[in-house]
Amino acid sequence: MCRRTWARRCRAVAGAAAATSVLVLLLPGADARASVIERGYLPLGDGTQLHYTLTLPSSSGRYPVVLKYDPYSAGAYSDQTWNASGYATLGVNFRGTGCSEGTFHPVRADIWGADGAQIVAWAAKQTWSDGNVGMIGYSFTGTSQFATAAYSGSALKAITPGNVFPDLYRDMVWPGGIYNSWISLWIAARNYSLGVGAIQQGATDLRCLGDLVGQVVPNETQSLDTSVHPNGDDAYWSRQPSTLMSKVHIPVLGCVGWQDTTVYSRAFSAFRDQLDPKTTWVVGGNGAHTDCPISRTRLVRFFDRYLRHRDDGWESTPHVVVVHEVTGQPGVREKLDDHAGAWQTSFQSWADLGSAIRPLSLYLRANGRLDLSSPAVPEAADSYRYPTPTTNTPADFGGKSAWANSKIQGGSRVYTTPKLAQDAEFLGSGSADLWVASTATDTDLQVTLSEVRPDGQEIYVENGWLRVSHRRLDGQASTALRPYPTYRGADVEPLVPGKPVLARLEILPFDHVFRAGSAIRLSVDAPGGYFAVVSTPATNTIYHQPGMESKIALGWLPGARAQAPRPACGTVLNQPCRTNITPLPEGVLTLPAVGGRAAAVTMRIGRVTGLSAARRGHSFRVSVWARAGAVHAARLVLRDAKGRRIGTSKAFRVGAQARRLVVRVSRRLRPGRRYTLSASGLATDGTRVRASARLRA
């Protein structure tokens, strides 16, 4: 097949051979030995023909169907292992991929979602189908399930998306607003390395070969598309799967790998916030893209309940299961039993998870200390050279781990707690709130959370990133534990060299138990791996002083303890170890008493200027300050006597010093009338803070 028009393409495949073993991480495991009962092409409404492969438990009978639908080789393979559980397995390729006709559009979930719905309807009507369809798969094969479910009718009963990226912009392509340049490599590799099943079929199937040849030009011209749309509000991103999540109304069993550095773990928040909590179940655990610790037994029970309609007690299954410290070789997906890991914990409902988590703040202090208390007096700021190659990322998409590389002095800043007096477990996303300045007009930040063990080893936990010009937050979506940048083009704000700003980075969702005697560490440096960072050399400075308190906030589970001995270093999936070279601070860190609260934070509305002159379209200024802590993601609202909102401010953050804020009025104020000005926001300890004042125009 490597001749003439294919020669250049085949050379590209050969050039990517070194990465192929890792690139197949995006291809869910397929069994080439499956007994193929039927292989062919199914028609869509517009005449496009999609390639499929089908396996059945036997040549007669009707069976519930599990569908694998993706842009790789699903149409060329079918997983016969599901047949033993009484399910038909149908594999189908997206349009424009594999042996299917048409053109593939990676970010057009509306296209491949609507196509998926037609596949479901087709499968439900076949003579070998009993009319009940579910979906299986990971990565893109999992992400396709959200879009298909959004468009499907009643035949689609349940889906099982694992290691997914519903928000392509935030989850994978531009995490933190920084371009992830392996995406263009993936697009090229998908055509060749990852679609190898279709290529093999094309060697003997002229129809398939014709489709493969026809895809090359339209598919490869998209390789650079993702790089030229740097803002999340570009129309290019308007049809990604996250825009369809509200239309998913069927049971979902998802899986998340905390250290998945291929598509990252942000989807845990999507499962939690964007789907029906009554019909959404998630299993989370440590590991990379091939290591989602969910068992085949659990998947079969889920489908038995919703495709076979068996009363197997599935509804009583805890909605959130955390598998701790899975060890072994990568690639454990569906190979583990229901009791995998050193131990498991669970939450019966998503509400139980929410009530169990308490935000815990640790402040960056002088001399590299991470502490429960914020600085009472100004402390010397810390600087580092940017961009210096990082040593703070584990194996990424290309299999390149920087964790064991030699540290370059002056290229990062490290903050560490003293040894912990007790175990500390953290679950979910976190926030790194950094007051930073740069000598450049823009810079990229990477934060890394790690554990320093008593044996002198440091183990990786999680990362987070932000291009500082994208620091503007969505005040309504952001919380103490999850900053949510707008990523709008209009909100991009370059730095003024030397001027400090608050940059809040999301530490991606994770679960980790820091054992007593260990220390918690935060490292700050430049992103590594395939990130296309701002290349301007600079000196970046981190501040920690009253009014500019840099800190991290983590989702603490008070009272949680490790339920197994400390694992041998290097045995936990995708959490590599290295020798610690930075001494720990003196002393011991004791966490607050279980159920205790940090000092109460109060917020007060002070002087109001110009209310008497405010007319429609005008504005007035308000002073707001907080006592005993800081408040972020707050907003001021002016209401009339009938409770109607007639004025608002932009989202703001306020500390011990008064902030002067502007409230824009949308309705003319009447002389002598009374109005209510209210402020609400989240304090750094996670409490909701409110204040109000009665005013007269």
C-alpha positions, 0 to 999 in steps of 0.5 A: 500500500506504500506507493506513489500517493501513499508514499508520503503518508507511509513515511509519516507512519514510519516517522511516528513509529516510536510513539505508536505504543503510546498513541494507542492509549487513545484506542480502547482495547480490541480483541483481534481474535473476535469471531466476526459474524457480520461485517458491512456498511450501514446507511445514514439518512444522508446516504453516507455509509458507516463501516461496522463489525458485529459479533453475536453469542450465537447465530440465532436469537435476539440480544441486547447490544453494546455499541462501541463507536469511535474514530479509530478501528471500532468498525474493523473489530468487535469485542467477543468477550461481551458475547459470553455475558449474553450481549451482541457487540457492534463496532462502528467507525465515525464518518470519515474514519476507518472504512466509513465514508465521509469527512471526520470533524473532531470538534463537531459533536453535533455531527457524530452525535446525530450519526450515533443516534441513527446507529442506535436506531438501526441496531435496535431494529435488526433481527439479532437485536432485542431493541435495547442498546448500551454503549461502551468505551474509553477516551474518544470512544467514551466521549462519543457516548455523551453526544450520541445519548443527547440525540438518541431515542428510547432505544439507548438505555445506558452508557459507560464513558471512561477517561473522557474529555467532554469539554475539548477546549478545557479538558485536553486541547487548551488546558489552562489556556495553553495549547497542547501541541500533541493534538495535531500529532494525534490527528495524524496518528489517528489516520494511521497508527490508531486506525491500523485495523481499518488499514489492514482491512483496506489491504484486501478490501477495495471499498475500504481502501477507497474510503481511507484514501479519500479521508487523507486530505480533508482529515489532515487539513484539520491538524492545525485547526485546533491551534488557531482557535485559542479562546474558548468562546470561538465558534469553533468550540461551540458544538463540543460534547459539553454543550450537549451534556444537559440533554443526557437523561439516561443512566451513566456509569463513568470512570476517571483516572486521576493521573491520566495525562493524556486527557486529564481528569477534569471530567470528574467535575462534569460527571458531578455537575452536569449530569443527573446525580440520581442516575450517574455513577463514577469509579475513580482511581489513580493511573494513566489513560489505560488504567481506569480501575473499573471492573468488567463485573461492575459494567455487566451488572450495570447493563444487566439492570438497564438493558436486560431490566433485571432487578439486581439491586444496582440502584443501591450501588454507591454513586461514587467509588474511590479505588485507592493505590492501584499497583501493577503494570499500566493497562489495567482497564476492566482487568481488575476485580470489584475489590481492586486497589489497596482499599476502596471508599464510597459515597452513597450519593453525590450529596454525601460527597459534597457534604463530606468535603471541606476546603482546607487552605495551605498558605505559601510562606517564606523559606519554602514553607506551606502552612495553615496560617497566612502571613501576618506581616510582609514576607520576602517574595520568591522568584524563578527563571521562566521558562526552565524545563520542568522536572514536575510531570509524570509520563505524558501522551508521548511517554516522556516523564520528566519526574526523574530528570535533574532539577535545574536550580532557579527554575522553580519554587517549592513550598512544603509543609512540615511532617503531618501529624495525622493522615490527610485525604483530599478528593476532587479539584483544588485551587492554587491561588497565586499572587504573581508578577512577571517581567514579561507581558504574559507567562504560563504557570504549572503547579504540581502537588506531590507527597514527600515520604518519610523514606526520602522519596517524593511521589507525584499526585497532580498538576494544574496550569494557567496562561496568566493572561487568561486569569479572568474568572467566571464568578458564578461558576468558580468556587473555593475549590475550582477556579473557572476561567472564562477563556473569552477573547475579550477577557484576555488581559496581558500583564503589566511587567512587575505588577502583581495579579491574582492567578487562580489555577485549577488543580485537577481532580484527584484523590490521595491520602497523605500519610502521617509523617509525610509532607504536602508539597507544591511546586511552581514552574513552567509547563512541560511535555507538549505544552506550547508555552509562552516562549518569552524569557522572564523572571516570575515572582510569587508574593505572600504577604497580607493582601496578597496571600498565595495559597492552595485550597484542597478538598479535605475529607476530615477524619479519613485515614489510610487503610493499608500500609504505605505502598512501595515507592514506584509501584502505584500506577502513574505516580512515579517516585524520585529522591527528595532533594529539598529539606522539609521545614521544621516542626509538625503540621496538625490539621484542625480538629474534625468538624472545626472551622477556620476563623469566621469570615465576615464581609461588610458593605461600607461607604456608598457614593453617588446613589442619589445621582444614579440614573438608568445607565449610571453607576455608583461606587461601594466600599466592601471589606472582609474580616479574618480572611478573604472572599472570592467569586463575590458579586454585589446586587442592588434590588428595589423594594419589590425584590427586582434586580436593578444593578450589579457589579462584576465579580470581585475578590476582597480581603482585609483592605476595603475594595472600591467597587462599581455597581451599574444601574439598569433602572432609574432610581426614584428619590426617597425610595429604599433599595437593598444592596447585597453582597455574597461570595465564598470565603477561603475556608469554603463558607458562604458569606453574605452582607447587605445594606439598606439604602435610600436614593 
